[in-house]
Amino acid sequence: MESGPAVFAGTTFALFGTALLVWTGACVVHRAPVAYRVRPVLSATLATLFGVLFLVLGVGCFTRI
């Protein structure tokens, strides 16, 4: 019974984390701003940290299955 919500949450976290990391990487490669009105290094660093955090949360959900 509990594996259904864990799979859903893990998939959601993993997809969002992956998408955030890919989007941040694409912005950095093209020298586009990751977030407007924020220092570029700070916004890229925070977006990368949150992308990794969401991936870790997704893997954590999958280990509870």
C-alpha positions in Angstrom: 0.0 0.0 0.0 2.8 2.5 0.8 4.8 1.7 -2.3 2.4 3.6 -4.6 2.9 7.1 -3.0 6.7 6.4 -2.7 6.9 5.6 -6.4 4.9 8.7 -7.3 6.9 11.0 -5.0 10.2 9.5 -6.1 9.4 9.9 -9.8 8.2 13.5 -9.3 11.3 14.5 -7.3 13.7 12.8 -9.7 12.1 14.3 -12.8 12.0 17.8 -11.3 15.6 17.5 -10.1 16.8 16.3 -13.5 14.9 18.9 -15.4 16.3 21.6 -13.1 19.8 20.5 -13.6 19.5 20.2 -17.4 17.9 23.7 -17.5 20.5 25.2 -15.3 23.3 23.6 -17.4 21.8 24.8 -20.6 21.5 28.4 -19.2 25.1 28.3 -18.0 26.4 26.9 -21.3 24.6 29.6 -23.3 25.5 32.3 -20.7 21.8 33.1 -20.2 20.6 34.2 -16.8 19.3 31.4 -14.6 17.2 33.8 -12.6 16.6 37.5 -13.4 17.8 40.3 -11.0 20.1 37.8 -9.1 23.8 37.5 -9.4 24.6 34.8 -12.1 26.9 32.7 -9.9 24.6 32.7 -7.0 21.5 31.7 -9.0 23.4 28.9 -10.9 24.8 27.6 -7.6 21.4 27.6 -5.8 19.7 26.0 -8.8 22.3 23.3 -9.0 22.1 22.6 -5.2 18.3 22.4 -5.3 18.5 20.1 -8.4 20.8 17.7 -6.6 18.6 17.9 -3.5 15.6 16.9 -5.4 17.4 14.0 -7.0 18.6 12.8 -3.6 15.0 13.1 -2.3 13.8 11.0 -5.3 16.4 8.3 -4.7 15.5 8.4 -1.0 11.8 7.7 -1.9 12.8 4.9 -4.1 14.9 3.2 -1.4 11.7 3.1 0.8 9.9 0.8 -1.6 
